[in-house]
Amino acid sequence: MKVLNFGSINIDYVYRVPHFVRPGETLASDSLTTVLGGKGANQSIALARAGVKTAHLGRVSAADAWAVDLMRESGVDVSTVSQITEPSGHAIIQVDDAGENAIVLFGGANRSFSQQEVVSAVSALDEGDWLLMQNECNGVEWAIAAAAERKVKIAFNPAPMTQDVKTLPLEQVDLLILNAMEACDLAETADADAALQALASKYPNTTVVVTLGGEGALVMSVGETVTRPADKVTPVDTTGAGDTFVGYFLASLISGYEHSAALARAVKAAGIAVTRPGASPSIPTAQEVD
């Protein structure tokens, strides 16, 4: 069983600041770090480091070939990553003294996929393989249709949450992973508990996983709810923690873990990631987690 991750590749410009910039304020940063990021690239690296065979479908500027090299060095199959002339996607990330982040995202190359390119890559998968997606690339609807036709399992992390997500055939998704705010947005309610019940009712055949930040995470599947508290750690940078969780949870399911054990492993991995700076550089190996 293998995973094709149809996802973004971004160049992250990480600014360390005493607090997030306020309207009208000019703020000097303490440092600038340029690293590989993007929800897609981060999740592919997490899957590979967790021990699962992972290929990435993505696009990046040829000027940023170093980013593709880093993914390859982490064990990701990058044979379906295209290096093109237009700018890469990138993110401007503020990280404050509490380790929290604020992000401005530019889609760039991640928003330039053709339908033929997406369908061709997904059609190379076999029944029982997994397609993983986020919401930073165009063409998610094409990928879902192609995967459903081939009986490929679908995992979807609808981040960032947009109105377009609500028009997707999410009933065809096997695994839906989102945070509490995204769950409320998707269910169109301000109450997290009501959102969980609404999603469980609307998508009864979908395993729904909700991350709760410093409080841990939970999984709902066929009427069963399992929760896992977060480990107590001192955060350095929360960027990429959610992506680490996604990669490790899916990898654990593929490796045969029950939901409770998969949740515990993913929470542990995310807890390690927040104690380190950067997105992809913070993702732990399976040996560290296990």
Buried (B, 14 or more C-beta within 10 A) or exposed (E): EBBBBBBBBBBBBBBBBEEEEEEEEEEEEEEEBEBBBBBBBBBBBBBBBBBBBBBBBBBBBEEBEEBBEBBBEBBBBBEBBBBBEEBBBBBEBBBBEEBBBBBEBBBBBBBBBEBEBBBEBBEEBEEEBBBBBBBBBBBBBBBBBBBBEBEBBBBBBBBEBEEEBEEBEBEBBBBBBBBBBBBBBBBEBEEBEBBBBBBBEEBEEBBBBBBBBBEBBBBBBEEEEBBBEBBEBEBBBBBBBBBBBBBBBBBBBBBEBEBEBBBBBBBBBBBBBBBBBBBBBBBBBBEEBE
